[in-house]
Amino acid sequence: MCLAVPMEVKHIEGEVADVEIGGVRKQIRLDLMGDKPQVGEFVIIHAGFAIRVLNREEAMETIKIFQEGWNLELV
């Protein structure tokens, strides 16, 4: 099973972004995105790559579903 996770963009340098959710920070690649995200936006992450920008409402809804389904503390 594959899982794509929404994470907030904290910093961008070239094609690499630092993203975070629930205190977990990762570096991900932006190579697959035509329109690059901005710092503060949420992106869907899959296998180390951002694949789509989400608005804050979509991201929070998805995070809430994860929290309820797996009893997680993400935000």
mmJSON file of the N, C-alpha and C atoms, coordinates in Angstrom:
{"data_MODEL":{"atom_site":{
"group_PDB":["ATOM","ATOM","ATOM","ATOM","ATOM","ATOM","ATOM","ATOM","ATOM","ATOM","ATOM","ATOM","ATOM","ATOM","ATOM","ATOM","ATOM","ATOM","ATOM","ATOM","ATOM","ATOM","ATOM","ATOM","ATOM","ATOM","ATOM","ATOM","ATOM","ATOM","ATOM","ATOM","ATOM","ATOM","ATOM","ATOM","ATOM","ATOM","ATOM","ATOM","ATOM","ATOM","ATOM","ATOM","ATOM","ATOM","ATOM","ATOM","ATOM","ATOM","ATOM","ATOM","ATOM","ATOM","ATOM","ATOM","ATOM","ATOM","ATOM","ATOM","ATOM","ATOM","ATOM","ATOM","ATOM","ATOM","ATOM","ATOM","ATOM","ATOM","ATOM","ATOM","ATOM","ATOM","ATOM","ATOM","ATOM","ATOM","ATOM","ATOM","ATOM","ATOM","ATOM","ATOM","ATOM","ATOM","ATOM","ATOM","ATOM","ATOM","ATOM","ATOM","ATOM","ATOM","ATOM","ATOM","ATOM","ATOM","ATOM","ATOM","ATOM","ATOM","ATOM","ATOM","ATOM","ATOM","ATOM","ATOM","ATOM","ATOM","ATOM","ATOM","ATOM","ATOM","ATOM","ATOM","ATOM","ATOM","ATOM","ATOM","ATOM","ATOM","ATOM","ATOM","ATOM","ATOM","ATOM","ATOM","ATOM","ATOM","ATOM","ATOM","ATOM","ATOM","ATOM","ATOM","ATOM","ATOM","ATOM","ATOM","ATOM","ATOM","ATOM","ATOM","ATOM","ATOM","ATOM","ATOM","ATOM","ATOM","ATOM","ATOM","ATOM","ATOM","ATOM","ATOM","ATOM","ATOM","ATOM","ATOM","ATOM","ATOM","ATOM","ATOM","ATOM","ATOM","ATOM","ATOM","ATOM","ATOM","ATOM","ATOM","ATOM","ATOM","ATOM","ATOM","ATOM","ATOM","ATOM","ATOM","ATOM","ATOM","ATOM","ATOM","ATOM","ATOM","ATOM","ATOM","ATOM","ATOM","ATOM","ATOM","ATOM","ATOM","ATOM","ATOM","ATOM","ATOM","ATOM","ATOM","ATOM","ATOM","ATOM","ATOM","ATOM","ATOM","ATOM","ATOM","ATOM","ATOM","ATOM","ATOM","ATOM","ATOM","ATOM","ATOM","ATOM","ATOM","ATOM","ATOM","ATOM","ATOM","ATOM","ATOM","ATOM"],
"id":[1,2,3,4,5,6,7,8,9,10,11,12,13,14,15,16,17,18,19,20,21,22,23,24,25,26,27,28,29,30,31,32,33,34,35,36,37,38,39,40,41,42,43,44,45,46,47,48,49,50,51,52,53,54,55,56,57,58,59,60,61,62,63,64,65,66,67,68,69,70,71,72,73,74,75,76,77,78,79,80,81,82,83,84,85,86,87,88,89,90,91,92,93,94,95,96,97,98,99,100,101,102,103,104,105,106,107,108,109,110,111,112,113,114,115,116,117,118,119,120,121,122,123,124,125,126,127,128,129,130,131,132,133,134,135,136,137,138,139,140,141,142,143,144,145,146,147,148,149,150,151,152,153,154,155,156,157,158,159,160,161,162,163,164,165,166,167,168,169,170,171,172,173,174,175,176,177,178,179,180,181,182,183,184,185,186,187,188,189,190,191,192,193,194,195,196,197,198,199,200,201,202,203,204,205,206,207,208,209,210,211,212,213,214,215,216,217,218,219,220,221,222,223,224,225],
"type_symbol":["N","C","C","N","C","C","N","C","C","N","C","C","N","C","C","N","C","C","N","C","C","N","C","C","N","C","C","N","C","C","N","C","C","N","C","C","N","C","C","N","C","C","N","C","C","N","C","C","N","C","C","N","C","C","N","C","C","N","C","C","N","C","C","N","C","C","N","C","C","N","C","C","N","C","C","N","C","C","N","C","C","N","C","C","N","C","C","N","C","C","N","C","C","N","C","C","N","C","C","N","C","C","N","C","C","N","C","C","N","C","C","N","C","C","N","C","C","N","C","C","N","C","C","N","C","C","N","C","C","N","C","C","N","C","C","N","C","C","N","C","C","N","C","C","N","C","C","N","C","C","N","C","C","N","C","C","N","C","C","N","C","C","N","C","C","N","C","C","N","C","C","N","C","C","N","C","C","N","C","C","N","C","C","N","C","C","N","C","C","N","C","C","N","C","C","N","C","C","N","C","C","N","C","C","N","C","C","N","C","C","N","C","C","N","C","C","N","C","C","N","C","C","N","C","C"],
"label_atom_id":["N","CA","C","N","CA","C","N","CA","C","N","CA","C","N","CA","C","N","CA","C","N","CA","C","N","CA","C","N","CA","C","N","CA","C","N","CA","C","N","CA","C","N","CA","C","N","CA","C","N","CA","C","N","CA","C","N","CA","C","N","CA","C","N","CA","C","N","CA","C","N","CA","C","N","CA","C","N","CA","C","N","CA","C","N","CA","C","N","CA","C","N","CA","C","N","CA","C","N","CA","C","N","CA","C","N","CA","C","N","CA","C","N","CA","C","N","CA","C","N","CA","C","N","CA","C","N","CA","C","N","CA","C","N","CA","C","N","CA","C","N","CA","C","N","CA","C","N","CA","C","N","CA","C","N","CA","C","N","CA","C","N","CA","C","N","CA","C","N","CA","C","N","CA","C","N","CA","C","N","CA","C","N","CA","C","N","CA","C","N","CA","C","N","CA","C","N","CA","C","N","CA","C","N","CA","C","N","CA","C","N","CA","C","N","CA","C","N","CA","C","N","CA","C","N","CA","C","N","CA","C","N","CA","C","N","CA","C","N","CA","C","N","CA","C","N","CA","C","N","CA","C","N","CA","C","N","CA","C","N","CA","C"],
"label_alt_id":[null,null,null,null,null,null,null,null,null,null,null,null,null,null,null,null,null,null,null,null,null,null,null,null,null,null,null,null,null,null,null,null,null,null,null,null,null,null,null,null,null,null,null,null,null,null,null,null,null,null,null,null,null,null,null,null,null,null,null,null,null,null,null,null,null,null,null,null,null,null,null,null,null,null,null,null,null,null,null,null,null,null,null,null,null,null,null,null,null,null,null,null,null,null,null,null,null,null,null,null,null,null,null,null,null,null,null,null,null,null,null,null,null,null,null,null,null,null,null,null,null,null,null,null,null,null,null,null,null,null,null,null,null,null,null,null,null,null,null,null,null,null,null,null,null,null,null,null,null,null,null,null,null,null,null,null,null,null,null,null,null,null,null,null,null,null,null,null,null,null,null,null,null,null,null,null,null,null,null,null,null,null,null,null,null,null,null,null,null,null,null,null,null,null,null,null,null,null,null,null,null,null,null,null,null,null,null,null,null,null,null,null,null,null,null,null,null,null,null,null,null,null,null,null,null],
"label_comp_id":["MET","MET","MET","CYS","CYS","CYS","LEU","LEU","LEU","ALA","ALA","ALA","VAL","VAL","VAL","PRO","PRO","PRO","MET","MET","MET","GLU","GLU","GLU","VAL","VAL","VAL","LYS","LYS","LYS","HIS","HIS","HIS","ILE","ILE","ILE","GLU","GLU","GLU","GLY","GLY","GLY","GLU","GLU","GLU","VAL","VAL","VAL","ALA","ALA","ALA","ASP","ASP","ASP","VAL","VAL","VAL","GLU","GLU","GLU","ILE","ILE","ILE","GLY","GLY","GLY","GLY","GLY","GLY","VAL","VAL","VAL","ARG","ARG","ARG","LYS","LYS","LYS","GLN","GLN","GLN","ILE","ILE","ILE","ARG","ARG","ARG","LEU","LEU","LEU","ASP","ASP","ASP","LEU","LEU","LEU","MET","MET","MET","GLY","GLY","GLY","ASP","ASP","ASP","LYS","LYS","LYS","PRO","PRO","PRO","GLN","GLN","GLN","VAL","VAL","VAL","GLY","GLY","GLY","GLU","GLU","GLU","PHE","PHE","PHE","VAL","VAL","VAL","ILE","ILE","ILE","ILE","ILE","ILE","HIS","HIS","HIS","ALA","ALA","ALA","GLY","GLY","GLY","PHE","PHE","PHE","ALA","ALA","ALA","ILE","ILE","ILE","ARG","ARG","ARG","VAL","VAL","VAL","LEU","LEU","LEU","ASN","ASN","ASN","ARG","ARG","ARG","GLU","GLU","GLU","GLU","GLU","GLU","ALA","ALA","ALA","MET","MET","MET","GLU","GLU","GLU","THR","THR","THR","ILE","ILE","ILE","LYS","LYS","LYS","ILE","ILE","ILE","PHE","PHE","PHE","GLN","GLN","GLN","GLU","GLU","GLU","GLY","GLY","GLY","TRP","TRP","TRP","ASN","ASN","ASN","LEU","LEU","LEU","GLU","GLU","GLU","LEU","LEU","LEU","VAL","VAL","VAL"],
"label_asym_id":["A","A","A","A","A","A","A","A","A","A","A","A","A","A","A","A","A","A","A","A","A","A","A","A","A","A","A","A","A","A","A","A","A","A","A","A","A","A","A","A","A","A","A","A","A","A","A","A","A","A","A","A","A","A","A","A","A","A","A","A","A","A","A","A","A","A","A","A","A","A","A","A","A","A","A","A","A","A","A","A","A","A","A","A","A","A","A","A","A","A","A","A","A","A","A","A","A","A","A","A","A","A","A","A","A","A","A","A","A","A","A","A","A","A","A","A","A","A","A","A","A","A","A","A","A","A","A","A","A","A","A","A","A","A","A","A","A","A","A","A","A","A","A","A","A","A","A","A","A","A","A","A","A","A","A","A","A","A","A","A","A","A","A","A","A","A","A","A","A","A","A","A","A","A","A","A","A","A","A","A","A","A","A","A","A","A","A","A","A","A","A","A","A","A","A","A","A","A","A","A","A","A","A","A","A","A","A","A","A","A","A","A","A","A","A","A","A","A","A","A","A","A","A","A","A"],
"label_entity_id":["1","1","1","1","1","1","1","1","1","1","1","1","1","1","1","1","1","1","1","1","1","1","1","1","1","1","1","1","1","1","1","1","1","1","1","1","1","1","1","1","1","1","1","1","1","1","1","1","1","1","1","1","1","1","1","1","1","1","1","1","1","1","1","1","1","1","1","1","1","1","1","1","1","1","1","1","1","1","1","1","1","1","1","1","1","1","1","1","1","1","1","1","1","1","1","1","1","1","1","1","1","1","1","1","1","1","1","1","1","1","1","1","1","1","1","1","1","1","1","1","1","1","1","1","1","1","1","1","1","1","1","1","1","1","1","1","1","1","1","1","1","1","1","1","1","1","1","1","1","1","1","1","1","1","1","1","1","1","1","1","1","1","1","1","1","1","1","1","1","1","1","1","1","1","1","1","1","1","1","1","1","1","1","1","1","1","1","1","1","1","1","1","1","1","1","1","1","1","1","1","1","1","1","1","1","1","1","1","1","1","1","1","1","1","1","1","1","1","1","1","1","1","1","1","1"],
"label_seq_id":[1,1,1,2,2,2,3,3,3,4,4,4,5,5,5,6,6,6,7,7,7,8,8,8,9,9,9,10,10,10,11,11,11,12,12,12,13,13,13,14,14,14,15,15,15,16,16,16,17,17,17,18,18,18,19,19,19,20,20,20,21,21,21,22,22,22,23,23,23,24,24,24,25,25,25,26,26,26,27,27,27,28,28,28,29,29,29,30,30,30,31,31,31,32,32,32,33,33,33,34,34,34,35,35,35,36,36,36,37,37,37,38,38,38,39,39,39,40,40,40,41,41,41,42,42,42,43,43,43,44,44,44,45,45,45,46,46,46,47,47,47,48,48,48,49,49,49,50,50,50,51,51,51,52,52,52,53,53,53,54,54,54,55,55,55,56,56,56,57,57,57,58,58,58,59,59,59,60,60,60,61,61,61,62,62,62,63,63,63,64,64,64,65,65,65,66,66,66,67,67,67,68,68,68,69,69,69,70,70,70,71,71,71,72,72,72,73,73,73,74,74,74,75,75,75],
"pdbx_PDB_ins_code":[null,null,null,null,null,null,null,null,null,null,null,null,null,null,null,null,null,null,null,null,null,null,null,null,null,null,null,null,null,null,null,null,null,null,null,null,null,null,null,null,null,null,null,null,null,null,null,null,null,null,null,null,null,null,null,null,null,null,null,null,null,null,null,null,null,null,null,null,null,null,null,null,null,null,null,null,null,null,null,null,null,null,null,null,null,null,null,null,null,null,null,null,null,null,null,null,null,null,null,null,null,null,null,null,null,null,null,null,null,null,null,null,null,null,null,null,null,null,null,null,null,null,null,null,null,null,null,null,null,null,null,null,null,null,null,null,null,null,null,null,null,null,null,null,null,null,null,null,null,null,null,null,null,null,null,null,null,null,null,null,null,null,null,null,null,null,null,null,null,null,null,null,null,null,null,null,null,null,null,null,null,null,null,null,null,null,null,null,null,null,null,null,null,null,null,null,null,null,null,null,null,null,null,null,null,null,null,null,null,null,null,null,null,null,null,null,null,null,null,null,null,null,null,null,null],
"Cartn_x":[0.837,0.0,0.881,0.531,1.25,0.414,1.089,0.397,1.037,0.247,0.73,0.319,1.25,1.046,1.13,0.177,0.293,1.294,2.19,3.179,3.322,3.675,3.818,5.242,5.364,6.674,7.236,8.429,9.084,10.221,10.886,12.034,12.228,12.626,12.897,14.251,15.04,16.314,16.463,16.29,16.356,15.209,15.525,14.517,14.309,14.821,14.701,13.917,12.981,12.199,12.271,12.297,12.131,10.647,10.063,8.645,8.477,7.297,7.073,5.606,5.397,4.074,4.265,3.545,3.596,4.984,5.835,7.195,8.187,7.715,8.593,8.988,10.294,10.812,11.492,11.284,11.892,12.365,13.345,13.72,13.115,12.452,11.797,12.192,11.919,12.242,11.003,11.237,10.17,10.193,11.056,11.263,9.996,9.033,7.838,6.764,6.975,5.955,6.25,5.256,5.398,5.399,4.334,4.239,4.736,5.836,6.453,5.642,5.608,4.902,5.687,5.007,5.621,5.764,6.687,6.827,5.488,5.052,3.776,2.649,2.813,1.795,1.979,0.922,0.969,1.11,1.884,2.044,1.8,1.36,1.235,2.592,3.113,4.42,4.224,4.9,4.891,6.287,6.858,8.174,9.246,9.164,10.202,10.022,8.905,8.624,7.307,7.275,6.01,5.291,4.0,3.267,2.116,1.687,0.584,0.5,0.148,-0.095,-1.537,-1.718,-3.053,-3.298,-4.554,-4.819,-4.886,-4.793,-4.734,-5.954,-7.133,-8.349,-8.279,-7.847,-7.709,-6.695,-5.584,-4.533,-5.042,-5.716,-6.221,-7.271,-8.109,-9.111,-8.443,-7.428,-6.701,-5.987,-5.336,-4.641,-5.626,-6.794,-7.828,-8.238,-8.4,-8.76,-7.671,-6.399,-5.295,-5.34,-5.536,-5.558,-6.674,-7.854,-8.988,-8.816,-8.298,-8.157,-7.044,-5.971,-4.812,-4.454,-5.317,-5.091,-3.716,-3.438,-2.158,-2.279,-1.181,-1.085,-0.196,-0.793,-0.008,0.049,-0.941,-0.917,-1.338],
"Cartn_y":[-1.178,0.0,1.24,2.212,3.484,4.548,5.463,6.522,7.853,8.792,10.137,11.021,11.804,12.564,14.059,14.848,16.301,16.842,17.705,18.328,19.793,20.621,22.049,22.381,23.186,23.615,24.679,24.431,25.351,26.138,25.547,26.187,25.544,26.348,25.833,26.347,25.435,25.797,24.977,25.633,24.922,23.943,22.694,21.639,20.831,21.328,20.631,21.512,20.909,21.635,20.911,21.695,21.16,21.246,20.123,20.066,19.501,19.772,19.333,19.018,18.03,17.741,17.064,17.536,16.924,16.858,17.84,17.854,17.019,16.321,15.515,16.355,16.533,17.308,16.367,16.644,15.857,16.796,16.334,17.018,16.222,16.935,16.278,16.98,16.326,16.866,17.502,18.544,19.254,19.019,18.141,17.917,17.577,16.924,16.464,17.535,18.669,19.72,20.785,21.091,22.175,23.525,23.797,25.018,24.709,25.321,25.042,25.654,24.978,25.524,26.691,27.435,28.52,28.081,28.698,28.443,28.74,27.827,27.971,27.185,26.763,25.945,24.483,23.708,22.278,21.55,20.473,19.621,18.176,17.387,15.944,15.337,14.53,13.892,12.395,11.888,10.447,10.04,9.081,8.52,9.601,10.62,11.647,12.778,12.779,13.815,14.508,15.83,16.557,16.292,15.955,15.643,16.603,17.362,18.301,19.276,20.517,21.515,21.363,21.45,21.437,22.786,23.231,24.414,23.973,24.92,24.609,23.788,24.117,23.405,21.925,21.65,20.259,19.502,20.167,19.522,19.192,20.135,19.906,18.796,18.738,17.679,16.31,16.211,14.95,14.559,15.524,15.25,14.766,15.383,14.973,13.525,13.135,11.749,10.795,11.149,10.313,10.194,11.312,11.313,10.426,10.536,9.746,8.259,7.959,6.564,5.818,6.543,5.877,6.43,7.266,7.843,8.504,9.409,10.095,11.535,12.09,13.508,14.174,14.787,15.363,16.879,17.533,18.994,19.439],
"Cartn_z":[0.0,0.0,0.0,-0.794,-0.841,-0.16,0.496,1.2,0.851,0.4,0.118,1.292,1.809,3.035,2.763,3.282,3.148,4.162,3.699,4.58,4.208,5.195,4.972,4.533,3.498,2.996,3.934,4.453,5.383,4.742,3.751,3.101,1.735,0.761,-0.585,-1.038,-1.587,-2.205,-3.475,-4.615,-5.892,-6.01,-6.243,-6.397,-5.122,-3.998,-2.718,-1.751,-1.044,-0.046,1.292,2.365,3.71,4.02,4.44,4.759,6.166,6.756,8.13,8.365,9.219,9.77,11.12,12.115,13.444,14.042,13.751,14.282,13.496,12.476,11.622,10.422,10.222,9.088,8.105,6.837,5.756,4.668,3.914,2.68,1.534,0.632,-0.494,-1.786,-2.891,-4.214,-4.837,-5.637,-6.32,-7.837,-8.295,-9.734,-10.505,-9.886,-10.601,-10.731,-10.103,-10.091,-11.142,-11.967,-12.936,-12.237,-11.486,-10.692,-9.295,-8.92,-7.619,-6.484,-5.336,-4.173,-3.563,-2.728,-1.973,-0.522,0.198,1.63,2.293,3.168,3.861,3.224,1.977,1.323,1.718,1.516,1.76,0.434,0.457,-0.714,-0.308,-1.267,-1.058,-1.376,-0.456,-0.606,-0.831,-1.835,-2.089,-2.524,-1.82,-2.159,-2.289,-1.425,-1.401,-2.401,-3.131,-4.121,-3.813,-3.986,-3.934,-5.248,-5.157,-6.378,-6.654,-5.635,-5.837,-4.678,-4.976,-3.937,-3.457,-2.145,-1.532,-0.888,-0.874,-0.067,1.397,2.293,3.73,4.17,3.666,4.057,3.653,2.427,1.969,2.817,3.112,3.908,5.307,5.95,7.31,7.333,6.305,6.216,6.1,5.263,5.097,6.379,7.019,8.285,9.342,9.403,10.372,10.133,8.867,8.545,9.021,8.797,9.282,10.797,11.479,12.939,13.483,12.909,13.367,13.067,11.884,11.461,12.175,12.511,13.111,14.473,15.034,16.351,16.452,15.507,15.42,15.905,16.366,16.712,15.669,14.639,13.552,13.586,14.156,14.229,15.599],
"occupancy":[1.0,1.0,1.0,1.0,1.0,1.0,1.0,1.0,1.0,1.0,1.0,1.0,1.0,1.0,1.0,1.0,1.0,1.0,1.0,1.0,1.0,1.0,1.0,1.0,1.0,1.0,1.0,1.0,1.0,1.0,1.0,1.0,1.0,1.0,1.0,1.0,1.0,1.0,1.0,1.0,1.0,1.0,1.0,1.0,1.0,1.0,1.0,1.0,1.0,1.0,1.0,1.0,1.0,1.0,1.0,1.0,1.0,1.0,1.0,1.0,1.0,1.0,1.0,1.0,1.0,1.0,1.0,1.0,1.0,1.0,1.0,1.0,1.0,1.0,1.0,1.0,1.0,1.0,1.0,1.0,1.0,1.0,1.0,1.0,1.0,1.0,1.0,1.0,1.0,1.0,1.0,1.0,1.0,1.0,1.0,1.0,1.0,1.0,1.0,1.0,1.0,1.0,1.0,1.0,1.0,1.0,1.0,1.0,1.0,1.0,1.0,1.0,1.0,1.0,1.0,1.0,1.0,1.0,1.0,1.0,1.0,1.0,1.0,1.0,1.0,1.0,1.0,1.0,1.0,1.0,1.0,1.0,1.0,1.0,1.0,1.0,1.0,1.0,1.0,1.0,1.0,1.0,1.0,1.0,1.0,1.0,1.0,1.0,1.0,1.0,1.0,1.0,1.0,1.0,1.0,1.0,1.0,1.0,1.0,1.0,1.0,1.0,1.0,1.0,1.0,1.0,1.0,1.0,1.0,1.0,1.0,1.0,1.0,1.0,1.0,1.0,1.0,1.0,1.0,1.0,1.0,1.0,1.0,1.0,1.0,1.0,1.0,1.0,1.0,1.0,1.0,1.0,1.0,1.0,1.0,1.0,1.0,1.0,1.0,1.0,1.0,1.0,1.0,1.0,1.0,1.0,1.0,1.0,1.0,1.0,1.0,1.0,1.0,1.0,1.0,1.0,1.0,1.0,1.0,1.0,1.0,1.0,1.0,1.0,1.0],
"B_iso_or_equiv":[0.0,0.0,0.0,0.0,0.0,0.0,0.0,0.0,0.0,0.0,0.0,0.0,0.0,0.0,0.0,0.0,0.0,0.0,0.0,0.0,0.0,0.0,0.0,0.0,0.0,0.0,0.0,0.0,0.0,0.0,0.0,0.0,0.0,0.0,0.0,0.0,0.0,0.0,0.0,0.0,0.0,0.0,0.0,0.0,0.0,0.0,0.0,0.0,0.0,0.0,0.0,0.0,0.0,0.0,0.0,0.0,0.0,0.0,0.0,0.0,0.0,0.0,0.0,0.0,0.0,0.0,0.0,0.0,0.0,0.0,0.0,0.0,0.0,0.0,0.0,0.0,0.0,0.0,0.0,0.0,0.0,0.0,0.0,0.0,0.0,0.0,0.0,0.0,0.0,0.0,0.0,0.0,0.0,0.0,0.0,0.0,0.0,0.0,0.0,0.0,0.0,0.0,0.0,0.0,0.0,0.0,0.0,0.0,0.0,0.0,0.0,0.0,0.0,0.0,0.0,0.0,0.0,0.0,0.0,0.0,0.0,0.0,0.0,0.0,0.0,0.0,0.0,0.0,0.0,0.0,0.0,0.0,0.0,0.0,0.0,0.0,0.0,0.0,0.0,0.0,0.0,0.0,0.0,0.0,0.0,0.0,0.0,0.0,0.0,0.0,0.0,0.0,0.0,0.0,0.0,0.0,0.0,0.0,0.0,0.0,0.0,0.0,0.0,0.0,0.0,0.0,0.0,0.0,0.0,0.0,0.0,0.0,0.0,0.0,0.0,0.0,0.0,0.0,0.0,0.0,0.0,0.0,0.0,0.0,0.0,0.0,0.0,0.0,0.0,0.0,0.0,0.0,0.0,0.0,0.0,0.0,0.0,0.0,0.0,0.0,0.0,0.0,0.0,0.0,0.0,0.0,0.0,0.0,0.0,0.0,0.0,0.0,0.0,0.0,0.0,0.0,0.0,0.0,0.0,0.0,0.0,0.0,0.0,0.0,0.0],
"pdbx_formal_charge":[null,null,null,null,null,null,null,null,null,null,null,null,null,null,null,null,null,null,null,null,null,null,null,null,null,null,null,null,null,null,null,null,null,null,null,null,null,null,null,null,null,null,null,null,null,null,null,null,null,null,null,null,null,null,null,null,null,null,null,null,null,null,null,null,null,null,null,null,null,null,null,null,null,null,null,null,null,null,null,null,null,null,null,null,null,null,null,null,null,null,null,null,null,null,null,null,null,null,null,null,null,null,null,null,null,null,null,null,null,null,null,null,null,null,null,null,null,null,null,null,null,null,null,null,null,null,null,null,null,null,null,null,null,null,null,null,null,null,null,null,null,null,null,null,null,null,null,null,null,null,null,null,null,null,null,null,null,null,null,null,null,null,null,null,null,null,null,null,null,null,null,null,null,null,null,null,null,null,null,null,null,null,null,null,null,null,null,null,null,null,null,null,null,null,null,null,null,null,null,null,null,null,null,null,null,null,null,null,null,null,null,null,null,null,null,null,null,null,null,null,null,null,null,null,null],
"auth_seq_id":[1,1,1,2,2,2,3,3,3,4,4,4,5,5,5,6,6,6,7,7,7,8,8,8,9,9,9,10,10,10,11,11,11,12,12,12,13,13,13,14,14,14,15,15,15,16,16,16,17,17,17,18,18,18,19,19,19,20,20,20,21,21,21,22,22,22,23,23,23,24,24,24,25,25,25,26,26,26,27,27,27,28,28,28,29,29,29,30,30,30,31,31,31,32,32,32,33,33,33,34,34,34,35,35,35,36,36,36,37,37,37,38,38,38,39,39,39,40,40,40,41,41,41,42,42,42,43,43,43,44,44,44,45,45,45,46,46,46,47,47,47,48,48,48,49,49,49,50,50,50,51,51,51,52,52,52,53,53,53,54,54,54,55,55,55,56,56,56,57,57,57,58,58,58,59,59,59,60,60,60,61,61,61,62,62,62,63,63,63,64,64,64,65,65,65,66,66,66,67,67,67,68,68,68,69,69,69,70,70,70,71,71,71,72,72,72,73,73,73,74,74,74,75,75,75],
"auth_comp_id":["MET","MET","MET","CYS","CYS","CYS","LEU","LEU","LEU","ALA","ALA","ALA","VAL","VAL","VAL","PRO","PRO","PRO","MET","MET","MET","GLU","GLU","GLU","VAL","VAL","VAL","LYS","LYS","LYS","HIS","HIS","HIS","ILE","ILE","ILE","GLU","GLU","GLU","GLY","GLY","GLY","GLU","GLU","GLU","VAL","VAL","VAL","ALA","ALA","ALA","ASP","ASP","ASP","VAL","VAL","VAL","GLU","GLU","GLU","ILE","ILE","ILE","GLY","GLY","GLY","GLY","GLY","GLY","VAL","VAL","VAL","ARG","ARG","ARG","LYS","LYS","LYS","GLN","GLN","GLN","ILE","ILE","ILE","ARG","ARG","ARG","LEU","LEU","LEU","ASP","ASP","ASP","LEU","LEU","LEU","MET","MET","MET","GLY","GLY","GLY","ASP","ASP","ASP","LYS","LYS","LYS","PRO","PRO","PRO","GLN","GLN","GLN","VAL","VAL","VAL","GLY","GLY","GLY","GLU","GLU","GLU","PHE","PHE","PHE","VAL","VAL","VAL","ILE","ILE","ILE","ILE","ILE","ILE","HIS","HIS","HIS","ALA","ALA","ALA","GLY","GLY","GLY","PHE","PHE","PHE","ALA","ALA","ALA","ILE","ILE","ILE","ARG","ARG","ARG","VAL","VAL","VAL","LEU","LEU","LEU","ASN","ASN","ASN","ARG","ARG","ARG","GLU","GLU","GLU","GLU","GLU","GLU","ALA","ALA","ALA","MET","MET","MET","GLU","GLU","GLU","THR","THR","THR","ILE","ILE","ILE","LYS","LYS","LYS","ILE","ILE","ILE","PHE","PHE","PHE","GLN","GLN","GLN","GLU","GLU","GLU","GLY","GLY","GLY","TRP","TRP","TRP","ASN","ASN","ASN","LEU","LEU","LEU","GLU","GLU","GLU","LEU","LEU","LEU","VAL","VAL","VAL"],
"auth_asym_id":["A","A","A","A","A","A","A","A","A","A","A","A","A","A","A","A","A","A","A","A","A","A","A","A","A","A","A","A","A","A","A","A","A","A","A","A","A","A","A","A","A","A","A","A","A","A","A","A","A","A","A","A","A","A","A","A","A","A","A","A","A","A","A","A","A","A","A","A","A","A","A","A","A","A","A","A","A","A","A","A","A","A","A","A","A","A","A","A","A","A","A","A","A","A","A","A","A","A","A","A","A","A","A","A","A","A","A","A","A","A","A","A","A","A","A","A","A","A","A","A","A","A","A","A","A","A","A","A","A","A","A","A","A","A","A","A","A","A","A","A","A","A","A","A","A","A","A","A","A","A","A","A","A","A","A","A","A","A","A","A","A","A","A","A","A","A","A","A","A","A","A","A","A","A","A","A","A","A","A","A","A","A","A","A","A","A","A","A","A","A","A","A","A","A","A","A","A","A","A","A","A","A","A","A","A","A","A","A","A","A","A","A","A","A","A","A","A","A","A","A","A","A","A","A","A"],
"auth_atom_id":["N","CA","C","N","CA","C","N","CA","C","N","CA","C","N","CA","C","N","CA","C","N","CA","C","N","CA","C","N","CA","C","N","CA","C","N","CA","C","N","CA","C","N","CA","C","N","CA","C","N","CA","C","N","CA","C","N","CA","C","N","CA","C","N","CA","C","N","CA","C","N","CA","C","N","CA","C","N","CA","C","N","CA","C","N","CA","C","N","CA","C","N","CA","C","N","CA","C","N","CA","C","N","CA","C","N","CA","C","N","CA","C","N","CA","C","N","CA","C","N","CA","C","N","CA","C","N","CA","C","N","CA","C","N","CA","C","N","CA","C","N","CA","C","N","CA","C","N","CA","C","N","CA","C","N","CA","C","N","CA","C","N","CA","C","N","CA","C","N","CA","C","N","CA","C","N","CA","C","N","CA","C","N","CA","C","N","CA","C","N","CA","C","N","CA","C","N","CA","C","N","CA","C","N","CA","C","N","CA","C","N","CA","C","N","CA","C","N","CA","C","N","CA","C","N","CA","C","N","CA","C","N","CA","C","N","CA","C","N","CA","C","N","CA","C","N","CA","C","N","CA","C","N","CA","C","N","CA","C","N","CA","C"],
"pdbx_PDB_model_num":[1,1,1,1,1,1,1,1,1,1,1,1,1,1,1,1,1,1,1,1,1,1,1,1,1,1,1,1,1,1,1,1,1,1,1,1,1,1,1,1,1,1,1,1,1,1,1,1,1,1,1,1,1,1,1,1,1,1,1,1,1,1,1,1,1,1,1,1,1,1,1,1,1,1,1,1,1,1,1,1,1,1,1,1,1,1,1,1,1,1,1,1,1,1,1,1,1,1,1,1,1,1,1,1,1,1,1,1,1,1,1,1,1,1,1,1,1,1,1,1,1,1,1,1,1,1,1,1,1,1,1,1,1,1,1,1,1,1,1,1,1,1,1,1,1,1,1,1,1,1,1,1,1,1,1,1,1,1,1,1,1,1,1,1,1,1,1,1,1,1,1,1,1,1,1,1,1,1,1,1,1,1,1,1,1,1,1,1,1,1,1,1,1,1,1,1,1,1,1,1,1,1,1,1,1,1,1,1,1,1,1,1,1,1,1,1,1,1,1,1,1,1,1,1,1]
}}}
